[in-house]
Amino acid sequence: MALFNATRLLGKTVLVTGASSGIGAATAILFARGGANVILIARRAEALKAVSDACTTAHQESGLVQGGKFASVQLDVSDKAQVASLWDKVPQELRNVDVLVNNAGYVLGVEHVGDISDEDIQGMFATNVLGLIAMTQLLVKDFKARKSGHVINLGSIAGREPYAGGSIYTATKHAVRAFTGSMLRELVNTPIRVTEIQPGMVETEFSIVRFRGDTGAASKVYEGLQPLTAGDVAEEIVWAASRPPHVNIAEVLIFPVNQASATSNYRGGK
Ligand SMILES: NC(=O)c1ccc[n+]([C@@H]2O[C@H](COP(=O)([O-])OP(=O)(O)OC[C@H]3O[C@@H](n4cnc5c(N)ncnc54)[C@H](OP(=O)(O)O)[C@@H]3O)[C@@H](O)[C@H]2O)c1
């Protein structure tokens, strides 16, 4: 990997939520390749195990001696009690986390206001907003005590622009943007860094989840254009984490070349 200065990641410990698929999985694997240790968090244990195995392979292929310790933690970030007992599930040697990547999140449905189920509303807010805040509270307390650390939050173009059919999801990502911006300002007098990554269209399980398993509807989202891959976004995350300590990448807005906003795109190019 010539894309980032891997020496800055050697032996660092990174915690990635939502590491069982998509952007989180690609991020965990890229950090592993850069010589970091990774704590992988998600609800699906089997999928986590597969990503953890891929991390081991990536680290072995890197030939690096530093890093290479991986812990899979089955945890639902929307469950306060599970977040509170996180450290019980993490091996002692990985408890000094250097980088927190708050990536777990999802969208469900395209229903308009008035027709959205209460369960979907509660679920999206519980994971995308309250889960992210709970994880951040836990880690930033520790970062402050150790006077170092980096929080990288997955926002979205949906956190900058509302769109029809996305009222709850865009509200959650606007909340992530506000929370991240306030934290950036609060931590200005510390060495702790705060980054928000804001992707446009990325082809992952994201749209399959949105359309409740309908893969046909999910693939239509990307029809006629080349979307970002999970790996494209992972490169931005790892790049932000591997800047020199005095550099803070506050925001990264990243689109496929044929997307210009939440609703502006060109579908004749693929
Ligand atoms: N794909 C896009 O177009 C796009 C664009 C902008 C931003 N984003 C953001 O990028 C992040 C990752 O999405 P993705 O595209 O990689 O989608 P994805 O492939 O569906 O991955 C989502 C991840 O979040 C985990 N997750 C969901 N709820 C969780 C919970 N309550 N507790 C713990 N883990 C949970 C899932 O694992 P389990 O199911 O195993 O728990 C999965 O690993 C999300 O925050 C999303 O909003 C995506």
The ligand as a Gaussian input file, in Angstrom:
#p B3LYP/6-31G(d) Opt

LIG

0 1
 N      -23.494000       2.576000       1.403000
 C      -23.705000       3.879000       1.244000
 O      -24.151000       4.325000       0.170000
 C      -23.381000       4.826000       2.363000
 C      -23.305000       6.196000       2.064000
 C      -23.023000       7.099000       3.071000
 C      -22.832000       6.641000       4.362000
 N      -22.922000       5.319000       4.634000
 C      -22.734000       4.910000       6.038000
 O      -21.651000       4.019000       6.121000
 C      -21.818000       3.157000       7.247000
 C      -21.574000       1.715000       6.821000
 O      -22.544000       1.345000       5.861000
 P      -22.264000       0.288000       4.697000
 O      -22.558000       0.966000       3.434000
 O      -20.964000      -0.366000       4.874000
 O      -23.479000      -0.738000       4.960000
 P      -23.505000      -2.272000       5.378000
 O      -22.703000      -3.095000       4.441000
 O      -24.953000      -2.605000       5.535000
 O      -22.783000      -2.287000       6.800000
 C      -23.412000      -1.799000       7.970000
 C      -22.694000      -2.373000       9.175000
 O      -23.279000      -1.854000      10.370000
 C      -23.498000      -2.941000      11.269000
 N      -24.576000      -2.604000      12.184000
 C      -25.830000      -2.179000      11.881000
 N      -26.528000      -1.974000      12.994000
 C      -25.696000      -2.268000      14.038000
 C      -25.845000      -2.261000      15.446000
 N      -27.004000      -1.896000      16.021000
 N      -24.796000      -2.626000      16.210000
 C      -23.621000      -2.990000      15.647000
 N      -23.422000      -3.026000      14.316000
 C      -24.462000      -2.667000      13.534000
 C      -23.791000      -4.138000      10.361000
 O      -23.469000      -5.364000      10.995000
 P      -24.482000      -6.377000      11.704000
 O      -25.705000      -6.436000      10.867000
 O      -23.677000      -7.654000      11.737000
 O      -24.704000      -5.799000      13.066000
 C      -22.790000      -3.893000       9.248000
 O      -21.522000      -4.403000       9.618000
 C      -23.214000       3.441000       7.792000
 O      -23.113000       4.317000       8.896000
 C      -23.905000       4.149000       6.629000
 O      -24.931000       5.002000       7.061000
 C      -23.185000       4.395000       3.664000

